[in-house]
Each structure stands twice: as C-alpha cells, then as structure tokens.
Amino acid sequence: MKRLLVCFTAGLVIFCISLSGCSKNESVEPEKGKIEKMTDRAADMAVKNILTPINQARSVKDVEESRMRSLDETLKQ
C-alpha cells in the first residue's frame, strides 16, 4: 500500500513538473537581433521609396481632376 502511494505521488509530481515546463508566456516578445532590425529598416526604406512616386502621381491626378471639374463648371456657365 505504501509503495502504491509513493508511486502515485511520484507520478503526480512528475506530471505537475511536466505541465509547468510546457507552459509558455506568450505576452513576452523576444527582442529582435541586429539582423532583423537591419532587415526591417531596409524594408521600411524600400516601401517608402516605392510609395513616394505613387503618392506623387495620385496627387497630380487629383489636381488634374479638380482642374477638369472646374473647367467643366465654367463651360456650363
């Protein structure tokens, strides 16, 4: 009987330790290394360099459409 109780206790302890070892703290994010930081910075610069001409083209298009609308309104009068 004592042997059964000791085995059960030992099994319970091992089970509890294994459960606590598997738990993860997901709220903590690992710190990025130098390579990841450099990669992120390069990606941000690439996106900025790509979006700048696109945004300029959109603004020119908006100005052109605004000018055409005002021209149409003056022609209607």
N, C-alpha and C positions, 0 to 999 in steps of 0.2 A: 504494500500500500504506500509506504514511504517512497519507494522507488518510482512509482507511478506519479506521485505528487511532485517529486523532483524533476522528472522528465517533462511533465506538463508545465511546470514553472520555467524550466529552461527553454522550452519551445515557445512559451508566451513571451519571454524576454527577447529571444532571437527574432520573433515575429514583430515585436514593437520596435526593435532597433532597425530592422529592415524597412519598416514603414517610415520611420523618421529619416532614414538615409535617402529615401526616394522622393521626399517632398522637396519642391523647388520654390524658391522665392522669385516669382515672375515679375514682381514690381521693380526689381533692380535691373537696370540695363547695364551691360558690360561697357566699359569705356573703350572708345574707338582708338585704334592704334594710329601711328603716323601714316601708314599706307592708306588706310581707309579715309583719314582726314584729307590727304592729298588727292585721293580719287574723288571724294565729294566736292572738293574745291574746284578741281578740273571740270567736273560735270556741271557745276553751277556756272562756271565761266563759259562753257560751251553752250549751255542753254541761253545764257544772256546774249552771247554773240549771235545766236540763231534768231532769237526773238526780237532783237533790236531792229533789223531791217523789216521784219514782218510788221512790227508795230508802226514803223515809219510809213510803210506802204498803206496800212489801214488808215492812218491819219490823213495822208494825201487823198485817199479815196473818199473819206468823209468830207474833206474840204471841197473836192470836186463835185460831189453830190449836192452839197449845200449851195455851191455856186450855181449849179444847174437848176436847182429848185428856185433860187431867187431870180434867175434869168427867165424861167417859165412864168413866174408870177408877174414879172414886169411885162412880159409879152402878152399876157392875158389882159392886162390893163390897157 
